[in-house]
Amino acid sequence: MKKIILSAAILLGGLSVQATPIVAINPATESVKFQDEYKEVDAVPAAIKTALDNAYPGVKLEKAYVNDKKEYKIDIIVRDVKSTVYTDEKGNILKK
């Protein structure tokens, strides 16, 4: 009888659920984007207008901003599609 009880205890102990920590598959990460301070300006240099006309025919300038590094953030509309372009003061388009 002792062997049966001992066997049952070992068998039930082996089948019990083990507690395991839950590992998150897609942990949420917090990202912070650093953005230079841009100030709105009324006009942009002629070199920028020429560069945008050459790169995007039929472009309309909506708003323009400039930061301390003389980089321009320009909101444009091309064929009813709004987008943002970054340029330097010489009209070179920057990748951001």
N, CA and C atoms as an extended XYZ file, in Angstrom:
288
Properties=species:S:1:pos:R:3:atomname:S:1:resname:S:1:resid:I:1 pbc="F F F"
N         0.817       -1.181        0.000 N   MET     1
C         0.000        0.000        0.000 CA  MET     1
C         0.870        1.258        0.000 C   MET     1
N         1.959        1.217        0.732 N   LYS     2
C         2.852        2.360        0.772 CA  LYS     2
C         3.445        2.630       -0.611 C   LYS     2
N         3.728        1.570       -1.339 N   LYS     3
C         4.315        1.738       -2.674 CA  LYS     3
C         3.309        2.394       -3.629 C   LYS     3
N         2.035        2.068       -3.503 N   ILE     4
C         1.011        2.638       -4.374 CA  ILE     4
C         0.836        4.129       -4.070 C   ILE     4
N         0.788        4.488       -2.801 N   ILE     5
C         0.636        5.881       -2.412 CA  ILE     5
C         1.866        6.678       -2.834 C   ILE     5
N         3.049        6.113       -2.633 N   LEU     6
C         4.293        6.776       -3.032 CA  LEU     6
C         4.348        6.930       -4.543 C   LEU     6
N         3.932        5.911       -5.294 N   SER     7
C         3.921        5.993       -6.762 CA  SER     7
C         2.926        7.057       -7.237 C   SER     7
N         1.762        7.111       -6.606 N   ALA     8
C         0.754        8.098       -6.980 CA  ALA     8
C         1.255        9.512       -6.686 C   ALA     8
N         1.937        9.705       -5.559 N   ALA     9
C         2.471       11.015       -5.208 CA  ALA     9
C         3.544       11.440       -6.198 C   ALA     9
N         4.413       10.530       -6.596 N   ILE    10
C         5.466       10.856       -7.579 CA  ILE    10
C         4.849       11.156       -8.939 C   ILE    10
N         3.852       10.349       -9.326 N   LEU    11
C         3.199       10.552      -10.616 CA  LEU    11
C         2.459       11.891      -10.657 C   LEU    11
N         1.711       12.223       -9.629 N   LEU    12
C         0.988       13.489       -9.591 CA  LEU    12
C         1.949       14.673       -9.462 C   LEU    12
N         3.048       14.496       -8.756 N   GLY    13
C         4.058       15.561       -8.633 CA  GLY    13
C         4.723       15.845       -9.967 C   GLY    13
N         4.902       14.825      -10.777 N   GLY    14
C         5.517       15.004      -12.087 CA  GLY    14
C         4.601       15.662      -13.092 C   GLY    14
N         3.297       15.535      -12.891 N   LEU    15
C         2.319       16.104      -13.813 CA  LEU    15
C         1.875       17.508      -13.422 C   LEU    15
N         2.325       17.998      -12.289 N   SER    16
C         1.887       19.322      -11.849 CA  SER    16
C         2.468       20.401      -12.758 C   SER    16
N         1.788       21.516      -12.815 N   VAL    17
C         2.182       22.623      -13.677 CA  VAL    17
C         3.302       23.409      -13.009 C   VAL    17
N         4.316       23.679      -13.765 N   GLN    18
C         5.429       24.463      -13.270 CA  GLN    18
C         5.185       25.924      -13.613 C   GLN    18
N         5.443       26.808      -12.685 N   ALA    19
C         5.284       28.247      -12.927 CA  ALA    19
C         6.488       28.754      -13.709 C   ALA    19
N         6.228       29.396      -14.823 N   THR    20
C         7.308       29.963      -15.628 CA  THR    20
C         7.014       31.439      -15.858 C   THR    20
N         8.046       32.246      -15.938 N   PRO    21
C         7.803       33.675      -16.196 CA  PRO    21
C         7.321       33.886      -17.631 C   PRO    21
N         6.444       34.837      -17.798 N   ILE    22
C         5.911       35.155      -19.119 CA  ILE    22
C         6.865       36.135      -19.796 C   ILE    22
N         7.273       35.795      -20.996 N   VAL    23
C         8.175       36.641      -21.762 CA  VAL    23
C         7.360       37.360      -22.827 C   VAL    23
N         7.473       38.661      -22.862 N   ALA    24
C         6.743       39.448      -23.855 CA  ALA    24
C         7.370       39.253      -25.223 C   ALA    24
N         6.551       38.937      -26.200 N   ILE    25
C         7.047       38.718      -27.556 CA  ILE    25
C         7.388       40.043      -28.223 C   ILE    25
N         6.508       41.012      -28.117 N   ASN    26
C         6.722       42.333      -28.705 CA  ASN    26
C         6.707       43.375      -27.591 C   ASN    26
N         7.807       43.523      -26.889 N   PRO    27
C         7.792       44.516      -25.819 CA  PRO    27
C         7.680       45.924      -26.401 C   PRO    27
N         6.910       46.741      -25.742 N   ALA    28
C         6.729       48.118      -26.205 CA  ALA    28
C         7.992       48.910      -25.908 C   ALA    28
N         8.502       49.560      -26.914 N   THR    29
C         9.682       50.383      -26.723 CA  THR    29
C         9.275       51.834      -26.888 C   THR    29
N         9.884       52.640      -26.105 N   GLU    30
C         9.589       54.057      -26.169 CA  GLU    30
C        10.688       54.731      -26.966 C   GLU    30
N        10.309       55.449      -27.984 N   SER    31
C        11.299       56.142      -28.788 CA  SER    31
C        11.063       57.639      -28.691 C   SER    31
N        12.142       58.352      -28.728 N   VAL    32
C        12.083       59.801      -28.640 CA  VAL    32
C        12.732       60.358      -29.892 C   VAL    32
N        12.015       61.202      -30.585 N   LYS    33
C        12.560       61.830      -31.780 CA  LYS    33
C        13.045       63.216      -31.410 C   LYS    33
N        14.261       63.477      -31.794 N   PHE    34
C        14.809       64.799      -31.554 CA  PHE    34
C        14.581       65.637      -32.803 C   PHE    34
N        14.037       66.784      -32.605 N   GLN    35
C        13.748       67.653      -33.737 CA  GLN    35
C        14.383       69.006      -33.471 C   GLN    35
N        15.041       69.502      -34.492 N   ASP    36
C        15.615       70.833      -34.377 CA  ASP    36
C        14.479       71.849      -34.312 C   ASP    36
N        14.746       72.944      -33.654 N   GLU    37
C        13.748       73.993      -33.550 CA  GLU    37
C        13.638       74.740      -34.880 C   GLU    37
N        12.516       74.630      -35.492 N   TYR    38
C        12.254       75.337      -36.746 CA  TYR    38
C        11.337       76.517      -36.461 C   TYR    38
N        11.634       77.628      -37.122 N   LYS    39
C        10.805       78.824      -37.006 CA  LYS    39
C        10.224       79.127      -38.378 C   LYS    39
N         8.965       79.504      -38.405 N   GLU    40
C         8.308       79.774      -39.677 CA  GLU    40
C         8.853       81.052      -40.300 C   GLU    40
N         9.072       80.996      -41.619 N   VAL    41
C         9.545       82.163      -42.365 CA  VAL    41
C         8.547       82.451      -43.487 C   VAL    41
N         8.571       83.698      -43.945 N   ASP    42
C         7.644       84.107      -44.998 CA  ASP    42
C         8.158       83.781      -46.396 C   ASP    42
N         9.482       83.846      -46.589 N   ALA    43
C        10.051       83.640      -47.921 CA  ALA    43
C        11.270       82.728      -47.819 C   ALA    43
N        11.541       82.029      -48.912 N   VAL    44
C        12.724       81.166      -48.987 CA  VAL    44
C        13.650       81.716      -50.062 C   VAL    44
N        14.947       81.387      -49.998 N   PRO    45
C        15.872       81.862      -51.026 CA  PRO    45
C        15.485       81.361      -52.420 C   PRO    45
N        15.891       82.112      -53.416 N   ALA    46
C        15.569       81.762      -54.812 CA  ALA    46
C        16.172       80.425      -55.203 C   ALA    46
N        17.325       80.066      -54.641 N   ALA    47
C        17.969       78.784      -54.968 CA  ALA    47
C        17.075       77.614      -54.552 C   ALA    47
N        16.379       77.765      -53.437 N   ILE    48
C        15.490       76.697      -52.978 CA  ILE    48
C        14.276       76.590      -53.893 C   ILE    48
N        13.717       77.724      -54.286 N   LYS    49
C        12.572       77.703      -55.198 CA  LYS    49
C        12.943       77.036      -56.520 C   LYS    49
N        14.111       77.385      -57.047 N   THR    50
C        14.564       76.796      -58.312 CA  THR    50
C        14.778       75.299      -58.174 C   THR    50
N        15.411       74.868      -57.076 N   ALA    51
C        15.668       73.446      -56.864 CA  ALA    51
C        14.364       72.662      -56.731 C   ALA    51
N        13.390       73.214      -56.031 N   LEU    52
C        12.108       72.525      -55.889 CA  LEU    52
C        11.348       72.470      -57.205 C   LEU    52
N        11.410       73.553      -57.996 N   ASP    53
C        10.759       73.536      -59.316 CA  ASP    53
C        11.377       72.487      -60.230 C   ASP    53
N        12.702       72.324      -60.146 N   ASN    54
C        13.371       71.325      -60.978 CA  ASN    54
C        13.073       69.904      -60.491 C   ASN    54
N        13.021       69.703      -59.172 N   ALA    55
C        12.806       68.362      -58.625 CA  ALA    55
C        11.331       67.941      -58.697 C   ALA    55
N        10.442       68.890      -58.479 N   TYR    56
C         9.007       68.600      -58.452 CA  TYR    56
C         8.266       69.585      -59.350 C   TYR    56
N         8.089       69.269      -60.624 N   PRO    57
C         7.377       70.187      -61.520 CA  PRO    57
C         5.946       70.427      -61.035 C   PRO    57
N         5.541       71.681      -61.033 N   GLY    58
C         4.204       72.047      -60.591 CA  GLY    58
C         4.066       72.129      -59.077 C   GLY    58
N         5.168       72.318      -58.387 N   VAL    59
C         5.153       72.360      -56.918 CA  VAL    59
C         4.559       73.670      -56.420 C   VAL    59
N         3.826       73.586      -55.297 N   LYS    60
C         3.312       74.775      -54.618 CA  LYS    60
C         3.862       74.767      -53.201 C   LYS    60
N         4.512       75.847      -52.808 N   LEU    61
C         5.035       75.961      -51.456 CA  LEU    61
C         3.913       76.384      -50.524 C   LEU    61
N         3.692       75.612      -49.474 N   GLU    62
C         2.625       75.929      -48.538 CA  GLU    62
C         3.160       76.706      -47.341 C   GLU    62
N         4.144       76.136      -46.639 N   LYS    63
C         4.771       76.805      -45.494 CA  LYS    63
C         6.251       76.486      -45.513 C   LYS    63
N         7.032       77.378      -44.925 N   ALA    64
C         8.478       77.168      -44.854 CA  ALA    64
C         8.960       77.491      -43.447 C   ALA    64
N         9.909       76.684      -42.980 N   TYR    65
C        10.495       76.863      -41.658 CA  TYR    65
C        12.011       76.789      -41.792 C   TYR    65
N        12.728       77.441      -40.890 N   VAL    66
C        14.189       77.413      -40.912 CA  VAL    66
C        14.683       77.180      -39.482 C   VAL    66
N        15.828       76.477      -39.354 N   ASN    67
C        16.412       76.284      -38.029 CA  ASN    67
C        17.732       77.041      -37.936 C   ASN    67
N        18.447       76.872      -36.827 N   ASP    68
C        19.702       77.600      -36.601 CA  ASP    68
C        20.810       77.192      -37.566 C   ASP    68
N        20.728       75.982      -38.116 N   LYS    69
C        21.753       75.500      -39.059 CA  LYS    69
C        21.464       75.943      -40.491 C   LYS    69
N        20.488       76.796      -40.676 N   LYS    70
C        20.049       77.267      -41.999 CA  LYS    70
C        19.534       76.115      -42.861 C   LYS    70
N        18.888       75.143      -42.218 N   GLU    71
C        18.217       74.068      -42.937 CA  GLU    71
C        16.735       74.418      -42.987 C   GLU    71
N        16.137       74.206      -44.134 N   TYR    72
C        14.749       74.582      -44.337 CA  TYR    72
C        13.862       73.346      -44.351 C   TYR    72
N        12.745       73.454      -43.693 N   LYS    73
C        11.690       72.440      -43.715 CA  LYS    73
C        10.544       73.082      -44.479 C   LYS    73
N        10.200       72.503      -45.620 N   ILE    74
C         9.222       73.133      -46.500 CA  ILE    74
C         8.060       72.175      -46.737 C   ILE    74
N         6.862       72.631      -46.418 N   ASP    75
C         5.647       71.871      -46.709 CA  ASP    75
C         5.214       72.233      -48.121 C   ASP    75
N         5.094       71.221      -48.976 N   ILE    76
C         4.760       71.455      -50.382 CA  ILE    76
C         3.531       70.648      -50.778 C   ILE    76
N         2.952       71.044      -51.900 N   ILE    77
C         1.845       70.297      -52.501 CA  ILE    77
C         2.213       70.053      -53.963 C   ILE    77
N         2.206       68.776      -54.359 N   VAL    78
C         2.457       68.396      -55.746 CA  VAL    78
C         1.308       67.504      -56.186 C   VAL    78
N         0.563       67.953      -57.161 N   ARG    79
C        -0.594       67.214      -57.687 CA  ARG    79
C        -1.543       66.784      -56.567 C   ARG    79
N        -1.914       67.700      -55.723 N   ASP    80
C        -2.849       67.491      -54.606 CA  ASP    80
C        -2.325       66.520      -53.545 C   ASP    80
N        -1.020       66.287      -53.500 N   VAL    81
C        -0.408       65.445      -52.471 CA  VAL    81
C         0.499       66.318      -51.621 C   VAL    81
N         0.237       66.335      -50.311 N   LYS    82
C         1.054       67.139      -49.409 CA  LYS    82
C         2.247       66.327      -48.935 C   LYS    82
N         3.401       66.980      -48.827 N   SER    83
C         4.591       66.330      -48.292 CA  SER    83
C         5.520       67.394      -47.729 C   SER    83
N         6.569       66.935      -47.073 N   THR    84
C         7.544       67.826      -46.457 CA  THR    84
C         8.916       67.526      -47.036 C   THR    84
N         9.635       68.575      -47.390 N   VAL    85
C        10.975       68.459      -47.973 CA  VAL    85
C        11.938       69.257      -47.105 C   VAL    85
N        13.121       68.699      -46.892 N   TYR    86
C        14.164       69.389      -46.136 CA  TYR    86
C        15.279       69.783      -47.099 C   TYR    86
N        15.704       71.045      -47.045 N   THR    87
C        16.777       71.520      -47.911 CA  THR    87
C        17.744       72.370      -47.095 C   THR    87
N        18.926       72.582      -47.683 N   ASP    88
C        19.830       73.560      -47.078 CA  ASP    88
C        19.598       74.895      -47.778 C   ASP    88
N        20.349       75.917      -47.392 N   GLU    89
C        20.102       77.242      -47.944 CA  GLU    89
C        20.508       77.364      -49.411 C   GLU    89
N        21.272       76.398      -49.930 N   LYS    90
C        21.694       76.429      -51.328 CA  LYS    90
C        20.742       75.672      -52.247 C   LYS    90
N        19.708       75.035      -51.647 N   GLY    91
C        18.738       74.312      -52.457 CA  GLY    91
C        18.996       72.836      -52.561 C   GLY    91
N        20.023       72.315      -51.885 N   ASN    92
C        20.298       70.883      -51.903 CA  ASN    92
C        19.269       70.175      -51.022 C   ASN    92
N        18.607       69.161      -51.566 N   ILE    93
C        17.595       68.441      -50.823 CA  ILE    93
C        18.277       67.470      -49.862 C   ILE    93
N        17.879       67.537      -48.586 N   LEU    94
C        18.464       66.709      -47.536 CA  LEU    94
C        17.573       65.504      -47.259 C   LEU    94
N        18.180       64.423      -46.857 N   LYS    95
C        17.425       63.221      -46.474 CA  LYS    95
C        17.297       63.214      -44.956 C   LYS    95
N        16.062       63.225      -44.471 N   LYS    96
C        15.824       63.159      -43.021 CA  LYS    96
C        14.809       62.117      -42.713 C   LYS    96
